Amino acid sequence: MSVLIGDLMAMADERYGRGGGKRRGKRVRGKRKLEAASSYDSAPGPTSRKEREKWGTQPEKKSLRTQGRLPPKRMGELSELDFLRKAMGMGMIVSKPWGDSYRYDFIVDTNGRLFRAQVRSTENRFGHRGYAVHASVYVGRKIVGLTAKDIDVIVAYIVSRDIWYVVPVKAFVPRKNLWFYPDGSKKGAMFEKFREAWWVMTGKK
């Protein structure tokens, strides 16, 4: 399975690019030097080097995914592949339940402990530098928030910034939407402590 996933991710990287930027040539002192085309968009946020160092983040990157040129389902599938590569690369054992009738996407085994993980992703910033993912599902026409009966963690991926959040269910119930502020927020960013918090599942900080 690891070989298959690796092949799929290699194909995804080759086709879509990690940042969507193509390489272009530039002559420097008579020699042709390849350099990556700029992949930063013009969305508000920390654009100077000093601001990026302050927040420890990078500006948004352009890609087919962030530009809305792929169907939502395909983008979700790519994000699940991103999660598989990330988790398996950290030594976790990841299993996919048969069918899509469950409210979790994966079972993650870390040292014999099992976690039901729901993977959500977002590409675009809303409001003042905030990113949002749903912590809910539709039951008929009603929006129902996810609880400990459904999942153990939400793994949220900000695709355009390559930032992960691992949020235990008890930290957000009864919220139906989770907001993330990797660039900081005057109102507070309550989920920033769960940024790259893989220790929630591995138990190791």
Buried (B, 14 or more C-beta within 10 A) or exposed (E): EEEEBBEBBEEBEEEBBEBBBEEEEEEEEEEEEEEEEEBBBEEEBBEEEEBBEEBEBBBBBBBBBBEEEBEEEEBBBBBBBBBBBBBBEEEBEBEEEEEEEBBBBBBBBBEEEEBBBBBBBBBBBEEEBBBBBBBBBEEEEEEEBBBEEBBBBBBBBBBBBBBBBBBBBEBBEEBBEBBBBBBBBEEEBBBBEBBEBBEBBBEEE
